[in-house]
Amino acid sequence: MSHELYSLQLLSRAIMVMAEAVTPFIFGLLLVGLLTALVQGALQVEDGTLMMATRLAAALLTAVGAMTVIFRALAALAHGWIVNIPGMIDRVWS
């Protein structure tokens, strides 16, 4: 396997892990934004504070809840890299 292909595999895996780590956070905020918009539309509340406070609370709760997913994904990526260090050292990276 050429070093270009191996480098692309490492980069691809890193990007996939970051996408996997961020996904719960983004979906949590999306869900809260949608629910806030529905409540504001149903009650005809146009208070910006309600919307911002709800999103801030949801961001904090989602971040805390997603922390285990993020940690597991990054730990798996780091483990994969550490395990492959001997193979990376033997490669010519020119």
Contacts in CASP RR format, 6 or more apart in sequence:
PFRMAT RR
TARGET T0000
AUTHOR 0000-0000-0000
METHOD contacts of the structure
MODEL  1
MSHELYSLQLLSRAIMVMAEAVTPFIFGLLLVGLLTALVQGALQVEDGTL
MMATRLAAALLTAVGAMTVIFRALAALAHGWIVNIPGMIDRVWS
3 91 0 8 1.000
3 92 0 8 1.000
3 93 0 8 1.000
3 94 0 8 1.000
6 88 0 8 1.000
6 91 0 8 1.000
10 81 0 8 1.000
13 77 0 8 1.000
14 77 0 8 1.000
17 73 0 8 1.000
17 74 0 8 1.000
17 76 0 8 1.000
17 77 0 8 1.000
18 73 0 8 1.000
20 69 0 8 1.000
20 73 0 8 1.000
21 66 0 8 1.000
21 69 0 8 1.000
21 70 0 8 1.000
21 73 0 8 1.000
21 74 0 8 1.000
22 70 0 8 1.000
24 62 0 8 1.000
24 65 0 8 1.000
24 66 0 8 1.000
24 69 0 8 1.000
24 70 0 8 1.000
25 59 0 8 1.000
25 62 0 8 1.000
25 63 0 8 1.000
25 66 0 8 1.000
28 58 0 8 1.000
28 62 0 8 1.000
29 55 0 8 1.000
29 58 0 8 1.000
29 59 0 8 1.000
29 62 0 8 1.000
32 54 0 8 1.000
32 55 0 8 1.000
32 58 0 8 1.000
32 62 0 8 1.000
33 51 0 8 1.000
33 54 0 8 1.000
33 55 0 8 1.000
33 58 0 8 1.000
36 50 0 8 1.000
36 51 0 8 1.000
36 54 0 8 1.000
36 55 0 8 1.000
39 45 0 8 1.000
40 46 0 8 1.000
40 50 0 8 1.000
40 51 0 8 1.000
END
